[in-house]
């Protein structure tokens, strides 16, 4: 994921502080940070690969998504998402507040396992650019 950094608004120190915070987030229902880059004015975060089907796509029957959500599956997605948010709120001091929790940031795999994305990013970017940044990510399968 590329962090939009027009006019150098995000200092290297602020970015590295955020990387340190995000690298502490380790939960089965959150996307795990595996690397970063802060060179030549660029700010990049590298996460473990996830299928990138979103709850938003599944709920709104996007043609390219082959997921049907039963009410039981929806309940499981809600519970797993809640566990991720509880972890962020209860395991850190001060608590990490997601600030951009929405169906587009709930990732699903083929087995409907949940992974909440964008944890800890809202402090760094304006809210409108957070979701745009994630939606424009190209999948990195090899490093």
N, C-alpha and C positions, 0 to 999 in steps of 0.2 A: 504494500500500500504506500502510495506517495503522499506525504504530508505537504499540502499546498503552502508555499512559503514566499508569497509575493513581497518584494522589498525587504527580505530578511527579517520579517517580524518574529520568527521563531529562532531564538538564539541557540547556538550549539549547546550551551549549558542547560537551558530550559528543555531542549530536546533530550539530552542525556539523562536529565532528572526524570523525565517521563518514561524513558526506556527502562530505567532502574525500577520504577514503580510497576510498569506493565510486565516486566520480566518476573516479578513476584507472583503474578496472577497464574495460579495453577489449579484448575478445577476441571473435572470431566465435561462440564457443560460450558466452558469458555474457550475461545480460540487462543492457542498458545503462541507467544512471540518466540521466534527462533533466531532472529538476527535483526540488524539494523545497519544503516549507512548514514553518515553525516559528513559528506564531503562535497566540495565544489558547490556549496549552497543548496544541495539537495538534502531532503530528509525522507528516508525510506524506512519502513518497518516491514519485516518479513515474518509471515505467520506460517504455521503448519498448513498443509493443503487440506481443504475441506470441500465437499462437493458443490457448495455455493448455491444450492437450491434454497430459496428463502421461504419462510412461513408466508410472507406476503404473496409470493407466486402460488404457493399451494392453496391458500385461501381464496384467491381470485381466479382459479382455474386457468392459468396461463397455458396456452396450447403446448408449449415446449416442455412443460413440467408434467411428469407422469406419476403424480402422487394424489391419492384420494384420502382425505382426512375424515375418518369416522369421528364420532363424538368422543369415543374412548381415546383415540389417537390425539385429538385436540386437548383432552385433559392431561395426557402424558406430556405433551409439548409444554403446556402451561406449568405443570409441576416441575419439569426439568428447567425451564426458564426461571421459575421462581427460586429454585435451588441455587442457580448461578448468581442471581441478584442478592440472595441472602448471604452467600459466600462473600460477595464484594462488600456488602454492608457490615457484616459481622467479623470478618477476618482481618480487616485493616484499620489502622488508627492513624489519621482520621479515615472514616469509611470512604470507599470509592462509590460515588453515585454515578450511575451510567449516564444520565441526562439526555440520552437519545435512544431509549429503548422503544423499539417499534418492530412490527412484523418483518420489515426489510433487514433487520439486524439479528434475526433469529434464523440461523442456518440449519438445514435439515439434510441428513444423508438418506440413502435409499431405505434404511431401516427406521427412519424417522427419529434417529438420535439427534439431540439438540446441541447446538453450539452457539452461544451468544457472542456476537462480534462487537467491535468498537469499545471494549471495556477500557476506561481510563483515557479515552481520546478527547472527550468533550472539553477538557480544560485547555487543550492546546489549539483547537480550531474553532472558528465560528460554527454554530450548530448547522447552518445550511450547507456548509462545505464538508462536514463530517460524512453525511450520508452520500453525497456526491462522490467523495473520494473512494468510498467502499464500492459503490456501484460501478465505478470505472476501472476497477482493478483487473488486470490480466492475471490469469492463473499461472502461478509459477510452480511447475512440477519438478524442475531440476534446478539445482543451484550450482 
